[in-house]
Amino acid sequence: MNKSVKLQFIQLLLIIVSITIAIRASNNMIITTLPLFAKYVLYFPPRLVGVLATILSLFTFISSGFLNSRLRVRIRRITFIMSSFLYIAIFPLFYISTNITIWMISALAGFIMGFIMPNIITAAGLLKDRKARERLLSIYTLALSFSLIIGPSLESFLLDFLSLREIFLAFTPFGLATAILSVFIKFPDEQRESTRISVSNVLKNPGFKVATYNILSYNLVFSFLTTFGGIYAISSFHATYSLTTLLFSAFFITSFLARLTLSIRPINKIWKGVIISIVLSTLGLTLIFIGKSLPLYVMALLILGIPHGLTYPLSLISISRTFELQFRNSANSLFFSVMMLIGIITPLISGFIVEIIGIKNTFILLVPFIILMLVLIKRNISLVDKFVQH
């Protein structure tokens, strides 16, 4: 890296890491605590817990996929900053929510997140130098994992003193930090994004296909885990709210270590990471299914944290290699929408399945789907591993 690239790299790094920690620590708290809040405070049955989680992801899908991806740069930046400031209000609203208002507040939270997250992803991929860009993307995902350790650990500590309702108020400062930092996020030049790309061309791109199949192979697991993993720990092993939240920290520690490895040693062949992820995902799910104790459940979470750490950065690298800069916002927005689509479908369907066969049995049903994704990735991966932009 020459001196100007290094300076640009450091500036982007400081801003992106800071806002990523603020938004992801707080947004994960909402995603993982909302199911517990719905079941143990509002007394929702599993199917309604699943539907509520679906509402959150549905509105993120709408704002990121149908709105954010179509906005011009100047309008998108204004919308991003406005959404970041509105994000502050979400936490007090959850605190005062009722069985009726929780639906509207969850929809609003999801809608706001859809304007924030994709633009941070795009900002992390702005560097022209491929190695610098992929290193920054890896560090960005590393910051995501770090925030997912900080968030659950802090929440676990606070839940010894606060209720599931009060914990939302405690995370309001993260929303404030997100708003302040949002004004410093860089956006692409208007001229560089003036060329539009159709949705069909994005979907046909081999890098997008690999990114999508790769994230599908794990986000289905992750979406189910964030919705019902905490409830499973409480119902099967009588874990406290504090311990249940702390379990997610164990999961994110191995995720962090996996992404730290990618940051130190950027990967060239995506296929190697895919194989590791698929094998460990299958192993972790099988261990949950056959395990009958809390220590084995913790071990399974530690194993599952590794593919969580690998799949997302590998998908972002796949997109960054196969799309020109002016097309990456569209590709990233559609990719983020796919992630949200998983979050829509998984809780909705799994909530009903859980009521029929239970949480443990539902975990093992995810394995055949993961194997299918491996087959689909194999069909496209050679094109991506050869398509490296310099």
N, C-alpha and C positions, 0 to 999 in steps of 0.2 A: 504494500500500500504506500502511495506517495503521501507527502505531507498534507495536501488539501483533502485527500480521501480520508486520511486518519482523523483530521479535524472534524470533517462532516460526520464520520462514523461515531466519534465521541459525543458530539452534540446530540445526534439522534438517539444514541444509546442512553444517555442520562434522562432525556425526556420520556422516551418510550418505556424504559424500565420503571420509572416512577409512576406514570399513569397506569401502566399495566398492573402493578401491585395494588394500587388504589381501587381500580375498577374490578379486578378479578377476585380479590379477597372478599369484597363486599357482595359482588354478584353471585359468587359461589355460596356465600352465607344464605342468601335468599333462596337459591335453588335447593340446597340441602336441608335448610331449616323449615321451609314452607310445608313439605310433607309432614314433618313432625308436628308443626303448629296446627295443621289441618286435622290430623288424627287425634292428638292428645289435648288440644285446647278447644278446637271447634267440633271435635268428635265426628269427623267425616268418616264414612266407610272406605275401604280400599279403592273402590271404583271411582269415588268422588275425589280421593287424593290423586289418583291418576289423571282424572279430567282436569283438575286444578293445575297440575304440572304441565299438562298439555296446553292449557290456555296461555301460560307464561311463554312457552316456546312458539306457539302459533303466532302470537303478535310480534315476537322477534323475527319470525320468518317473514311476516308481511312487510315490516318496515325495512328489513335488510335486503330481501330479495326483490320486492316490487317497487320500493320507493328509493332507498339509498342508492341502489345500483343505477338508477336512471337520472339522478340529479347531476347537474353540472358542478364543476369543482367549487366555484364561489358559493353557490347555494348549499352545497353539501357541507362545506366548512361551517357556515352559519348554523345549519341544522345540527351539526355535530356539537357545537359549543352550546347551543340552546338546550339540547337533550342532556348534555353533561350537567347543566345547572338545574334542570328539572329533576335529575336523578337524586339530588339532595332530598327532595320532598318525599321520595318513595318510602324511606325508612320510618318517618313519623306516621305515614299513612298506614303502613302495616301494623304499627303499634296500636292504632285506634280502630283497626278493622273488625268487622263482624262477619257472621256467616254469609251475609248478603254482599257487603262491600268488598270482601276478600277477592271476589271474582273480577271486579272492575280494577282493583289495585294491581292484581297480578297481571292483567291485560296491559295496563299502563306501564308497569315495570318492564315487561317483555318488549313493548313497542319502543320504549326509550333505548333499551340495550341494543336493539337492531340498528340504531343510528350511530352507536358509539364503537362497538367492537370491530366491525369490518374496516373502519377508517384507521384504527390503530394498526391493524394487520397491514393495510396498504402503506402506511407511513413507515412501517418496519422494512418494507421491500423497495424503498425508493432509490437506494444506492445503485449506481450503474455497474460498479465493479462486482463481478459475480461472487468471488470469494468473500468480499466484505459484506455483500448483501446476504449471503447464506449464513455467514457467521452472525450477523445481526438478527436474522430470523431465528436462529437457534438460541441466541441470548434472549430474544423476546419470549420464546416459549419457555426458556429457563426461568424468566421472571414470572411467567404464569404459574409454573410449578412452585416457585418460592412463595408466591402470594397464597397459594393453596395450602402451604404448610402454615404460614402465619395466620391466615384467617381461621381455620378450624382450631388451631392451638389457642388462639386468643378467645374464640367463642367457648371452647371447652373450659377454660379458666373462668370466664365470666358467668357461665351457666351454673357454677357453684354458688353464685350470689344473686343472679338474675333469673327471671322466668323466661319461657320461650317467647312471650310477648315483649318483654323489656329488652331482649337481646337486639331487636331491630333498632331501637333507639341508640344502643351502644355503638352501632356501626355507621351512624350518620356522619362522623368525621371522615370516613373513607369517601363518602359521596361528595363532601366538601372539597377534599383533595383532588378528586376527579375533575370537578368543575374548574378549579383554579388552573390545573395543568392542561386542560383542554385547549386553552388559548395559545399554547406553545407548540401544538402538534402541527407538523408540516404536511402540506397537501401537494399533489403533483401540479405542475404548471398547467394552466388552462389549455394552452396550445398542444401540450403533449397528450392531453386526454380528449382532444377535439374529435379524433377518429373513434367512431363507435363500432362495436362488434356485436353481432346478433347472438341471442341466447343459444341458437342451434350450433353456431360455430364454436362457442365456449364448450358446449356439451360434447361436441365431436372431438375436441382436442384431447390427444392421448394423455397429456399431463393432467388435465382435469379429470379424466376417467380414473387414472391411477389414484389421484388425490381423493376422489369421492369413494371409490371402493375401499381404499385404505382406511379412511375415517369411518366408513360404515362398519368395517370389521371390528372396530373397537367402540365407537360411540354408542352403539346399541347396548353394549355391556355397561358403559359408563352412565348412560341415561337411566337404565334400570337400577343400577347401583345407587345413584344419587336419589332416586325416588323411593326405593324400597330397602336399600342396604341398611339404613339407620333403624327402620322399623323391624327388620329382621334381627338385628343385634339386640334390640330391646325385647322382642317377643320370644326369641329362641334362647338367649343367654342372660336375660334380665339385666342388661347393661343400663346404666344411668344415662340421662341426657348428656351429661358432661363427658362420660366415657365414650358414648356413641359418636359424639362430634370429634373426639380425639382420635378415634379409629380412622377417620378420613385423613388425619395428619400422617398416620403411618403409611397409608396408601400413597399420599402425595410426596413423601420423602423419597421413595424409590423412583417415582416419576421425575422428581427433581434431579436425582443422580443420573438417570438416563439422559435427560436433556443437558446436564452439565457435560457429560461425555461427548454429546454431539457438538456442543459449543467449543470444546477444546480441540476435538478432532472431527471437523465437518466431514460428512459422509459423501462419497462419490456414487456408489452403487446403492440405490434406494431398495433394491430387491432384498439385500441382506437384512436390512432393518425390518422389512415386511415379514420375512420368515421368522425372525426372532419374536416379533410381536404376536403373530398367529399362534405359535407354539406355546408361548407363555400365557396368552389369553385362555387357550384351551385348558392348560394345566391349572390355572387359577380357578376357573369355573368348575372344573371337576373336583377340586379340593373343597370348594364350598359345598358341593353336592354330597360328597362322602364324609365330610368333616362333621363332628358332633360336639365340638368344644369351641370356646371363645379363642384359645390360642391358635387353633387351626384356621379359624376364620380370619384372624389377624395375619397369619402366614399367607393365606390366599390373597388378602388385600395387598400385602407387600409384593407378591408376585404380579398381581394385576396392575400395580402402579407402574411397572416397567413398560409394558406396551402403551399405557396411557402417555408416558413420557415420550415415546418414540413416534407414535402414529401422526400426531398433529404436526410437529415440525417437518416430518418427511412429506406430508401432504402439501404444506406450504412451499417447500423446496421444489416439489414437482410442478406446482403452478408457476413459481417464479422462473423456472428454467424454460418453460414452454410458452410463456406469454410475454409479449413486448410490454414495456412499462405502461403505455397508454391503454392497454387492455386489462391490466391487472385489477383495477378497482371493480370492473364488471365480473371478472373471474372470482375475485375474493368475496364479493357480495353474494354471488350465486353459491359459492362453496360454503359460506357461512349459513346461507339459507338451507342448504342440504343438512348441515349439522342441526339446525333448528327443526327441520322436518323430522329428523330422527327423534328429537325431543318431543315432537308433537305425537308421532305415531306410537312410540314405545310406551310411555306411561298410560296412554289411552287404552291400548290393547292389553298391556300387561296387567293393568288394574283389574280387569275382568278375569284374566287367566289366573292371577293370584288368588282370587276368591274361589276358584274352582279347584286348583291343584296345589296352592301354597307357594310361598316365595322360593323355598329351596329348590323345588322341582322346576320352577320357571327358569332359574339360573342355567340349568343344564340344557334347556331347550334352545339356548343361544348358540351352542357349539356348531350345529350343522350350518347355520347361517354364516358363521365366521369362515368355515371351510369353503363355502360357496364364493365368498369374497376373494379368497386366496386364488381360486381358479380364474376369476375375472381379472385380477391384478396381473397374473402371469401372462395373459393375452396381450397386455399393453405395455408392460414394464420395460421391455427391450427398447422401445422407441424413446422412452423418457430417459433412460440411463445413457443413451447415445446423444440425446438432444440437450447438450450443455452449452448455454450461451456464455460467451466470454466478454 
